[in-house]
């Protein structure tokens, strides 16, 4: 097998830097060769690392929530409720504003 034939059948992973078969890579149309830059094994490792980070973050948030006093929890609920109301009011005003613009352009001469 010549060097050019080997180059067309293999690809180097951008994460582990191993030269692997192209069948070890997932398809990705955004890359020039149509294959993802990381091999399947590295993608799985990355996914597991991300899941561990998210699980750790969720565990820390849960512990923090358990340490709050009832008064502090109620205060946070009220603050979040006020934020949601303001957000929904802004969203409603924006929707009304854009619908008024649409009506004025439709009723032209």
Secondary structure as UniProt FT lines:
FT   HELIX           3..9
FT   STRAND          10..12
FT   TURN            14..16
FT   STRAND          19..21
FT   HELIX           22..24
FT   STRAND          25..27
FT   TURN            29..30
FT   TURN            32..33
FT   STRAND          35..39
FT   HELIX           40..67
FT   HELIX           70..106
//
